[in-house]
Amino acid sequence: MRPVGSKYLLEEPLGRGATGTVWRARQRETAGAEAAV
């Protein structure tokens, strides 16, 4: 896992497009709730 700022830990890429990548992430402060970043 890779930290992003102080809020998210990136787990794996979900998709890629012309302008960026969407990652599956876990929120650090909400007991590991999943998020897409």
PDBQT receptor file of N, H, CA, C and O in Angstrom, charges set to zero:
ATOM      1  N   MET A   1       0.829  -1.186   0.000  1.00  0.00    +0.000 N 
ATOM      2  CA  MET A   1       0.000   0.000   0.000  1.00  0.00    +0.000 C 
ATOM      3  C   MET A   1       0.869   1.244   0.000  1.00  0.00    +0.000 C 
ATOM      4  O   MET A   1       1.974   1.252   0.543  1.00  0.00    +0.000 OA
ATOM      5  N   ARG A   2       0.356   2.280  -0.612  1.00  0.00    +0.000 N 
ATOM      6  H   ARG A   2      -0.541   2.273  -1.054  1.00  0.00    +0.000 HD
ATOM      7  CA  ARG A   2       1.096   3.527  -0.769  1.00  0.00    +0.000 C 
ATOM      8  C   ARG A   2       0.268   4.678  -0.197  1.00  0.00    +0.000 C 
ATOM      9  O   ARG A   2      -0.885   4.849  -0.593  1.00  0.00    +0.000 OA
ATOM     10  N   PRO A   3       0.825   5.474   0.727  1.00  0.00    +0.000 N 
ATOM     11  CA  PRO A   3       0.057   6.577   1.304  1.00  0.00    +0.000 C 
ATOM     12  C   PRO A   3      -0.160   7.715   0.316  1.00  0.00    +0.000 C 
ATOM     13  O   PRO A   3       0.715   8.024  -0.493  1.00  0.00    +0.000 OA
ATOM     14  N   VAL A   4      -1.340   8.337   0.391  1.00  0.00    +0.000 N 
ATOM     15  H   VAL A   4      -2.050   8.086   1.049  1.00  0.00    +0.000 HD
ATOM     16  CA  VAL A   4      -1.660   9.532  -0.394  1.00  0.00    +0.000 C 
ATOM     17  C   VAL A   4      -2.094  10.588   0.608  1.00  0.00    +0.000 C 
ATOM     18  O   VAL A   4      -3.166  10.485   1.204  1.00  0.00    +0.000 OA
ATOM     19  N   GLY A   5      -1.263  11.598   0.790  1.00  0.00    +0.000 N 
ATOM     20  H   GLY A   5      -0.392  11.682   0.306  1.00  0.00    +0.000 HD
ATOM     21  CA  GLY A   5      -1.564  12.596   1.816  1.00  0.00    +0.000 C 
ATOM     22  C   GLY A   5      -1.665  11.911   3.162  1.00  0.00    +0.000 C 
ATOM     23  O   GLY A   5      -0.937  10.955   3.429  1.00  0.00    +0.000 OA
ATOM     24  N   SER A   6      -2.549  12.383   4.004  1.00  0.00    +0.000 N 
ATOM     25  H   SER A   6      -3.141  13.160   3.787  1.00  0.00    +0.000 HD
ATOM     26  CA  SER A   6      -2.709  11.759   5.315  1.00  0.00    +0.000 C 
ATOM     27  C   SER A   6      -4.022  11.003   5.425  1.00  0.00    +0.000 C 
ATOM     28  O   SER A   6      -4.338  10.478   6.493  1.00  0.00    +0.000 OA
ATOM     29  N   LYS A   7      -4.798  10.935   4.338  1.00  0.00    +0.000 N 
ATOM     30  H   LYS A   7      -4.541  11.362   3.471  1.00  0.00    +0.000 HD
ATOM     31  CA  LYS A   7      -6.141  10.364   4.419  1.00  0.00    +0.000 C 
ATOM     32  C   LYS A   7      -6.280   8.963   3.824  1.00  0.00    +0.000 C 
ATOM     33  O   LYS A   7      -7.049   8.159   4.351  1.00  0.00    +0.000 OA
ATOM     34  N   TYR A   8      -5.563   8.645   2.746  1.00  0.00    +0.000 N 
ATOM     35  H   TYR A   8      -4.939   9.299   2.318  1.00  0.00    +0.000 HD
ATOM     36  CA  TYR A   8      -5.783   7.390   2.028  1.00  0.00    +0.000 C 
ATOM     37  C   TYR A   8      -4.521   6.554   1.892  1.00  0.00    +0.000 C 
ATOM     38  O   TYR A   8      -3.407   7.077   1.864  1.00  0.00    +0.000 OA
ATOM     39  N   LEU A   9      -4.722   5.240   1.808  1.00  0.00    +0.000 N 
ATOM     40  H   LEU A   9      -5.627   4.815   1.831  1.00  0.00    +0.000 HD
ATOM     41  CA  LEU A   9      -3.673   4.293   1.436  1.00  0.00    +0.000 C 
ATOM     42  C   LEU A   9      -4.118   3.626   0.140  1.00  0.00    +0.000 C 
ATOM     43  O   LEU A   9      -5.167   2.982   0.111  1.00  0.00    +0.000 OA
ATOM     44  N   LEU A  10      -3.342   3.770  -0.931  1.00  0.00    +0.000 N 
ATOM     45  H   LEU A  10      -2.490   4.293  -0.907  1.00  0.00    +0.000 HD
ATOM     46  CA  LEU A  10      -3.696   3.171  -2.215  1.00  0.00    +0.000 C 
ATOM     47  C   LEU A  10      -3.411   1.681  -2.187  1.00  0.00    +0.000 C 
ATOM     48  O   LEU A  10      -2.357   1.254  -1.714  1.00  0.00    +0.000 OA
ATOM     49  N   GLU A  11      -4.356   0.882  -2.697  1.00  0.00    +0.000 N 
ATOM     50  H   GLU A  11      -5.212   1.229  -3.081  1.00  0.00    +0.000 HD
ATOM     51  CA  GLU A  11      -4.191  -0.568  -2.735  1.00  0.00    +0.000 C 
ATOM     52  C   GLU A  11      -3.859  -1.077  -4.132  1.00  0.00    +0.000 C 
ATOM     53  O   GLU A  11      -2.860  -1.772  -4.315  1.00  0.00    +0.000 OA
ATOM     54  N   GLU A  12      -4.688  -0.736  -5.122  1.00  0.00    +0.000 N 
ATOM     55  H   GLU A  12      -5.500  -0.171  -4.973  1.00  0.00    +0.000 HD
ATOM     56  CA  GLU A  12      -4.455  -1.216  -6.484  1.00  0.00    +0.000 C 
ATOM     57  C   GLU A  12      -5.184  -0.326  -7.477  1.00  0.00    +0.000 C 
ATOM     58  O   GLU A  12      -6.204   0.274  -7.137  1.00  0.00    +0.000 OA
ATOM     59  N   PRO A  13      -4.674  -0.233  -8.699  1.00  0.00    +0.000 N 
ATOM     60  CA  PRO A  13      -5.375   0.552  -9.712  1.00  0.00    +0.000 C 
ATOM     61  C   PRO A  13      -6.637  -0.177 -10.173  1.00  0.00    +0.000 C 
ATOM     62  O   PRO A  13      -6.625  -1.394 -10.361  1.00  0.00    +0.000 OA
ATOM     63  N   LEU A  14      -7.728   0.576 -10.355  1.00  0.00    +0.000 N 
ATOM     64  H   LEU A  14      -7.738   1.564 -10.202  1.00  0.00    +0.000 HD
ATOM     65  CA  LEU A  14      -8.984   0.006 -10.840  1.00  0.00    +0.000 C 
ATOM     66  C   LEU A  14      -9.175   0.244 -12.332  1.00  0.00    +0.000 C 
ATOM     67  O   LEU A  14      -9.790  -0.569 -13.022  1.00  0.00    +0.000 OA
ATOM     68  N   GLY A  15      -8.648   1.355 -12.828  1.00  0.00    +0.000 N 
ATOM     69  H   GLY A  15      -8.148   2.015 -12.268  1.00  0.00    +0.000 HD
ATOM     70  CA  GLY A  15      -8.793   1.669 -14.242  1.00  0.00    +0.000 C 
ATOM     71  C   GLY A  15      -7.909   2.835 -14.635  1.00  0.00    +0.000 C 
ATOM     72  O   GLY A  15      -7.497   3.636 -13.796  1.00  0.00    +0.000 OA
ATOM     73  N   ARG A  16      -7.622   2.915 -15.937  1.00  0.00    +0.000 N 
ATOM     74  H   ARG A  16      -7.957   2.263 -16.618  1.00  0.00    +0.000 HD
ATOM     75  CA  ARG A  16      -6.786   3.998 -16.457  1.00  0.00    +0.000 C 
ATOM     76  C   ARG A  16      -7.478   4.612 -17.650  1.00  0.00    +0.000 C 
ATOM     77  O   ARG A  16      -8.171   3.934 -18.408  1.00  0.00    +0.000 OA
ATOM     78  N   GLY A  17      -7.279   5.913 -17.805  1.00  0.00    +0.000 N 
ATOM     79  H   GLY A  17      -6.716   6.464 -17.189  1.00  0.00    +0.000 HD
ATOM     80  CA  GLY A  17      -7.845   6.623 -18.943  1.00  0.00    +0.000 C 
ATOM     81  C   GLY A  17      -6.877   7.673 -19.441  1.00  0.00    +0.000 C 
ATOM     82  O   GLY A  17      -5.715   7.705 -19.034  1.00  0.00    +0.000 OA
ATOM     83  N   ALA A  18      -7.355   8.526 -20.316  1.00  0.00    +0.000 N 
ATOM     84  H   ALA A  18      -8.298   8.500 -20.647  1.00  0.00    +0.000 HD
ATOM     85  CA  ALA A  18      -6.503   9.545 -20.928  1.00  0.00    +0.000 C 
ATOM     86  C   ALA A  18      -6.009  10.583 -19.931  1.00  0.00    +0.000 C 
ATOM     87  O   ALA A  18      -4.937  11.158 -20.116  1.00  0.00    +0.000 OA
ATOM     88  N   THR A  19      -6.778  10.827 -18.876  1.00  0.00    +0.000 N 
ATOM     89  H   THR A  19      -7.649  10.360 -18.726  1.00  0.00    +0.000 HD
ATOM     90  CA  THR A  19      -6.394  11.898 -17.948  1.00  0.00    +0.000 C 
ATOM     91  C   THR A  19      -5.971  11.415 -16.568  1.00  0.00    +0.000 C 
ATOM     92  O   THR A  19      -5.646  12.240 -15.714  1.00  0.00    +0.000 OA
ATOM     93  N   GLY A  20      -5.964  10.111 -16.319  1.00  0.00    +0.000 N 
ATOM     94  H   GLY A  20      -6.228   9.441 -17.013  1.00  0.00    +0.000 HD
ATOM     95  CA  GLY A  20      -5.514   9.669 -15.001  1.00  0.00    +0.000 C 
ATOM     96  C   GLY A  20      -5.842   8.217 -14.709  1.00  0.00    +0.000 C 
ATOM     97  O   GLY A  20      -6.270   7.468 -15.587  1.00  0.00    +0.000 OA
ATOM     98  N   THR A  21      -5.633   7.834 -13.450  1.00  0.00    +0.000 N 
ATOM     99  H   THR A  21      -5.285   8.442 -12.736  1.00  0.00    +0.000 HD
ATOM    100  CA  THR A  21      -5.858   6.481 -12.964  1.00  0.00    +0.000 C 
ATOM    101  C   THR A  21      -6.759   6.537 -11.745  1.00  0.00    +0.000 C 
ATOM    102  O   THR A  21      -6.607   7.414 -10.894  1.00  0.00    +0.000 OA
ATOM    103  N   VAL A  22      -7.706   5.593 -11.656  1.00  0.00    +0.000 N 
ATOM    104  H   VAL A  22      -7.829   4.881 -12.347  1.00  0.00    +0.000 HD
ATOM    105  CA  VAL A  22      -8.568   5.467 -10.477  1.00  0.00    +0.000 C 
ATOM    106  C   VAL A  22      -8.032   4.309  -9.652  1.00  0.00    +0.000 C 
ATOM    107  O   VAL A  22      -7.783   3.221 -10.171  1.00  0.00    +0.000 OA
ATOM    108  N   TRP A  23      -7.855   4.561  -8.349  1.00  0.00    +0.000 N 
ATOM    109  H   TRP A  23      -8.057   5.445  -7.927  1.00  0.00    +0.000 HD
ATOM    110  CA  TRP A  23      -7.283   3.566  -7.439  1.00  0.00    +0.000 C 
ATOM    111  C   TRP A  23      -8.293   3.124  -6.392  1.00  0.00    +0.000 C 
ATOM    112  O   TRP A  23      -9.128   3.912  -5.946  1.00  0.00    +0.000 OA
ATOM    113  N   ARG A  24      -8.208   1.840  -5.999  1.00  0.00    +0.000 N 
ATOM    114  H   ARG A  24      -7.530   1.200  -6.361  1.00  0.00    +0.000 HD
ATOM    115  CA  ARG A  24      -8.913   1.371  -4.806  1.00  0.00    +0.000 C 
ATOM    116  C   ARG A  24      -8.055   1.804  -3.629  1.00  0.00    +0.000 C 
ATOM    117  O   ARG A  24      -6.843   1.587  -3.621  1.00  0.00    +0.000 OA
ATOM    118  N   ALA A  25      -8.684   2.412  -2.643  1.00  0.00    +0.000 N 
ATOM    119  H   ALA A  25      -9.668   2.588  -2.649  1.00  0.00    +0.000 HD
ATOM    120  CA  ALA A  25      -7.938   2.939  -1.503  1.00  0.00    +0.000 C 
ATOM    121  C   ALA A  25      -8.674   2.626  -0.208  1.00  0.00    +0.000 C 
ATOM    122  O   ALA A  25      -9.849   2.257  -0.221  1.00  0.00    +0.000 OA
ATOM    123  N   ARG A  26      -7.984   2.773   0.888  1.00  0.00    +0.000 N 
ATOM    124  H   ARG A  26      -7.030   3.072   0.898  1.00  0.00    +0.000 HD
ATOM    125  CA  ARG A  26      -8.568   2.643   2.228  1.00  0.00    +0.000 C 
ATOM    126  C   ARG A  26      -8.380   3.959   2.955  1.00  0.00    +0.000 C 
ATOM    127  O   ARG A  26      -7.304   4.555   2.910  1.00  0.00    +0.000 OA
ATOM    128  N   GLN A  27      -9.428   4.411   3.625  1.00  0.00    +0.000 N 
ATOM    129  H   GLN A  27     -10.302   3.927   3.662  1.00  0.00    +0.000 HD
ATOM    130  CA  GLN A  27      -9.326   5.623   4.426  1.00  0.00    +0.000 C 
ATOM    131  C   GLN A  27      -8.659   5.271   5.747  1.00  0.00    +0.000 C 
ATOM    132  O   GLN A  27      -9.024   4.290   6.395  1.00  0.00    +0.000 OA
ATOM    133  N   ARG A  28      -7.693   6.067   6.135  1.00  0.00    +0.000 N 
ATOM    134  H   ARG A  28      -7.396   6.863   5.608  1.00  0.00    +0.000 HD
ATOM    135  CA  ARG A  28      -6.952   5.785   7.369  1.00  0.00    +0.000 C 
ATOM    136  C   ARG A  28      -7.785   6.014   8.619  1.00  0.00    +0.000 C 
ATOM    137  O   ARG A  28      -7.722   5.216   9.554  1.00  0.00    +0.000 OA
ATOM    138  N   GLU A  29      -8.572   7.100   8.654  1.00  0.00    +0.000 N 
ATOM    139  H   GLU A  29      -8.623   7.748   7.895  1.00  0.00    +0.000 HD
ATOM    140  CA  GLU A  29      -9.230   7.476   9.905  1.00  0.00    +0.000 C 
ATOM    141  C   GLU A  29     -10.614   6.881  10.103  1.00  0.00    +0.000 C 
ATOM    142  O   GLU A  29     -11.213   7.105  11.155  1.00  0.00    +0.000 OA
ATOM    143  N   THR A  30     -11.156   6.130   9.139  1.00  0.00    +0.000 N 
ATOM    144  H   THR A  30     -10.669   5.948   8.285  1.00  0.00    +0.000 HD
ATOM    145  CA  THR A  30     -12.495   5.556   9.308  1.00  0.00    +0.000 C 
ATOM    146  C   THR A  30     -12.442   4.033   9.329  1.00  0.00    +0.000 C 
ATOM    147  O   THR A  30     -13.232   3.366   8.661  1.00  0.00    +0.000 OA
ATOM    148  N   ALA A  31     -11.541   3.510  10.073  1.00  0.00    +0.000 N 
ATOM    149  H   ALA A  31     -10.899   4.051  10.616  1.00  0.00    +0.000 HD
ATOM    150  CA  ALA A  31     -11.394   2.060  10.257  1.00  0.00    +0.000 C 
ATOM    151  C   ALA A  31     -11.274   1.304   8.939  1.00  0.00    +0.000 C 
ATOM    152  O   ALA A  31     -11.799   0.199   8.798  1.00  0.00    +0.000 OA
ATOM    153  N   GLY A  32     -10.584   1.901   7.980  1.00  0.00    +0.000 N 
ATOM    154  H   GLY A  32     -10.158   2.799   8.095  1.00  0.00    +0.000 HD
ATOM    155  CA  GLY A  32     -10.299   1.208   6.735  1.00  0.00    +0.000 C 
ATOM    156  C   GLY A  32     -11.427   1.157   5.728  1.00  0.00    +0.000 C 
ATOM    157  O   GLY A  32     -11.463   0.242   4.905  1.00  0.00    +0.000 OA
ATOM    158  N   ALA A  33     -12.356   2.109   5.762  1.00  0.00    +0.000 N 
ATOM    159  H   ALA A  33     -12.327   2.853   6.430  1.00  0.00    +0.000 HD
ATOM    160  CA  ALA A  33     -13.438   2.126   4.775  1.00  0.00    +0.000 C 
ATOM    161  C   ALA A  33     -12.851   2.228   3.370  1.00  0.00    +0.000 C 
ATOM    162  O   ALA A  33     -11.884   2.957   3.147  1.00  0.00    +0.000 OA
ATOM    163  N   GLU A  34     -13.446   1.489   2.415  1.00  0.00    +0.000 N 
ATOM    164  H   GLU A  34     -14.231   0.898   2.596  1.00  0.00    +0.000 HD
ATOM    165  CA  GLU A  34     -12.964   1.527   1.035  1.00  0.00    +0.000 C 
ATOM    166  C   GLU A  34     -13.400   2.811   0.344  1.00  0.00    +0.000 C 
ATOM    167  O   GLU A  34     -14.451   3.375   0.647  1.00  0.00    +0.000 OA
ATOM    168  N   ALA A  35     -12.568   3.259  -0.594  1.00  0.00    +0.000 N 
ATOM    169  H   ALA A  35     -11.714   2.801  -0.841  1.00  0.00    +0.000 HD
ATOM    170  CA  ALA A  35     -12.871   4.452  -1.383  1.00  0.00    +0.000 C 
ATOM    171  C   ALA A  35     -12.224   4.301  -2.749  1.00  0.00    +0.000 C 
ATOM    172  O   ALA A  35     -11.282   3.526  -2.916  1.00  0.00    +0.000 OA
ATOM    173  N   ALA A  36     -12.732   5.045  -3.726  1.00  0.00    +0.000 N 
ATOM    174  H   ALA A  36     -13.497   5.675  -3.590  1.00  0.00    +0.000 HD
ATOM    175  CA  ALA A  36     -12.100   5.134  -5.043  1.00  0.00    +0.000 C 
ATOM    176  C   ALA A  36     -11.487   6.521  -5.147  1.00  0.00    +0.000 C 
ATOM    177  O   ALA A  36     -12.168   7.525  -4.933  1.00  0.00    +0.000 OA
ATOM    178  N   VAL A  37     -10.201   6.577  -5.475  1.00  0.00    +0.000 N 
ATOM    179  H   VAL A  37      -9.648   5.763  -5.649  1.00  0.00    +0.000 HD
ATOM    180  CA  VAL A  37      -9.482   7.855  -5.544  1.00  0.00    +0.000 C 
ATOM    181  C   VAL A  37      -8.910   8.008  -6.932  1.00  0.00    +0.000 C 
ATOM    182  O   VAL A  37      -8.260   9.012  -7.224  1.00  0.00    +0.000 OA
TER     183      VAL A  37
